Amino acid sequence: MIQPIDLRALAAGTQQGYSNRVLTSVNDHDVHLSVMDAPYFWHRHPDSDETFYVVEGALAVDFDDGTVDLHAGQLLTVPAGVRHRTRPLGARSVNLTVEKTRATTVECAAPPHWPREP
């Protein structure tokens, strides 16, 4: 029988650090549960859009030209190829992330004008 996934229980099991695990696959995309208490590195996905849905806390998505702050219940899609990084606003954020299965992640340098720390 098909069983539900308990996001709250999974998120509660990650107390510190960064966790990014695939929860399920839908057609040719994976749905990840991401729990973070520190910034992720600057990167881009040349072959996949990336969608973030904030479940708990708040998430900043930094771009070359500024930042979009997302709060619980908000969703944002980053188009393929766009350099970005994510970081929690506050102590921690819990997010669902959707991207193509086996999407390529390319680490990038921060934009030259971007401060080292938020």
BELCORBEL-V630958 format. One record per pair of residues at least 24 apart in sequence whose ideal C-beta (glycine too) atoms are under 7 Angstrom apart, sorted by the first residue. I is the first residue (numbers start at 1). J is the second residue. Records with the same first field share a line. If there is no record, write none. Layout:
BEGIN
I->J / J
END
This chain:
BEGIN
7->33 / 55
11->35 / 56 / 94
25->101
28->100 / 101
29->98 / 99 / 100 / 101
30->99 / 101
31->96 / 98
32->96 / 97
33->96
34->95 / 97
35->92 / 94
36->88 / 92 / 93
37->88 / 91 / 92
39->85 / 87 / 118
40->85 / 86 / 87
41->85 / 107
42->83 / 85 / 108 / 109 / 110
43->85 / 105 / 106 / 107 / 108
44->81 / 82 / 83 / 106 / 108
45->80 / 99 / 103 / 104 / 105
46->80 / 81 / 104 / 106
47->80 / 100 / 103 / 104
48->80 / 99 / 100 / 103
49->77 / 78 / 79 / 80
50->78 / 97 / 99
51->75 / 77 / 97 / 98
52->76 / 86 / 95 / 97
53->95 / 96
54->93 / 95
55->94 / 95 / 96
56->93 / 94
57->88 / 90 / 92 / 93 / 94
58->89 / 90 / 93
59->86 / 88 / 89 / 93 / 95
60->86 / 87 / 89 / 118
61->86
62->87
64->111
83->108
87->118
END
